[in-house]
């Protein structure tokens, strides 16, 4: 391991900690803050859908733009700075007239999706360039440190809400302080990523937009992965607002209980992060992808079985085992099936499809919730997640046959 590699790994981890701390001070409590300023169940679903819609239109132009830029490091740094500024604007939402607060909050988080889409594209690309081998272990190490720090921050924040907030105005004040802290951490992340020793890859002839869709999906391994992932993401994303509705509206969770649930899941994820890289290296991305996605399909059923916040906290923690594996294996799997040339464009089309599911699935979930109730909606979520797991399993069988045929041809 060279000195440069060690330095980049350390810088990469520090940046990851700062960036995730920025997120943890605004994102986990977003739905509860929305409720405190007058948001309804419909707004819970709407805010997820609008995120997907804006990212559909932002992702592909961003992918073609970034693909022409050699220095992805500057792109990430500037994007993080923009994100920090937008998050800080949440500080001013409670100062608006009551009639405009919910709309302003949704618009700000929707607008935030533009730099987030640029960040995701750049981050995925620069990670592949800096750590071309044993990437799962690098991501695991980064995740271990980020979970330790974000879990500590989440526990502290939950205790602050528990013991220092009594009226709704107290809660709002604490939220505003958290948005300021998120802004400061975003600035620190901005300066940290700029210290990365990054050498831009040689400029390649960029793929043209015209005909790019056909060219990208000629790659059969990529196409199989994208379609399987899109099916699973539909069910995965459908559950996000439903879980918030069940936790906050059905079981009556406050910020403290949201912290407990988040921390429990994070601890399980932390304990499992050392396991998944070894398992992925031993059995391959394809097999672990369907195992993890089948595991995540069970989560909606666990919510249905949870009749108290304590039981939900336990079940939610157990689901963190498969969540950590899914996040890691899908990221690693995506980078493996994408060719190095014009990687950004392939990532862009993949993100568009997953954002299309994000734009639709929360509203579909909300429809079943309003017409049939929360339990029925969670069962539908389970079915879609299960179908996603089936798609990954069929893909794994197909890939196994392809490899056998290739070996026979070589003989």
Beta strands, then each sheet from edge to edge (+ up, - down):
end
